[in-house]
Amino acid sequence: MPDDSRRATAAPPECKAAAVVDEYLRLLMIPDPDAARTLVAPDLRIRFTGGRAMSDPAECAAFNAGRYRWVKKRVERTETVAGGTEDETVVYSLGSLYGEWPDGTAFEGNRYVDRYVVRHGLITRMEVWNDSAEWLMVRAGLATL
C-alpha cells in the first residue's frame, strides 16, 4: 500500500481566495495600483465608503490620497464565507486603519470591513466600510465618539 502521508494537497478554494485578497490589499496599501490590477477581473466593481462607485484600484488609491496624507490597513483577520468554490468565494477582510490626516495628525484604530467576491482567482467585487467619516465629523465638531 502506498504511503499517502507525503502527498501534496491542493489548498481549498476559500484559502486561495483569501490569499488573493490579502495580496491585493498589500499591493493597494503600498500603493501599487498597477500590481493590484493583476488580481482583479476586467469587470471589477468597487463600492467605496459613502457609496462611491469605482472600477479600478487606481481610483481607490486616488481617493485615499485625497482623504489621508497616508493610510495603511492593519489586517486583523481574513474570513471566507462557507461554501466557497473556484467559481465564487466571498472573503471579508477586517481590521483597522492607521496613518495621518491631511494636516499631519496621526490616527490609528479606525475600524474597517471589506467584502470581496473572488471568481476564478480574480476579485470581481469590492465593498469598503470604515469609521473615517465618523472620525472626520468628530474632528469638525459635528459629532462625538
Helices and strands as residue ranges (DSSP letters): G 4-6, H 13-28, H 33-37, E 40-48, G 49-51, E 52-54, H 57-67, E 70-80, E 89-100, E 106-119, E 122-130, H 132-139
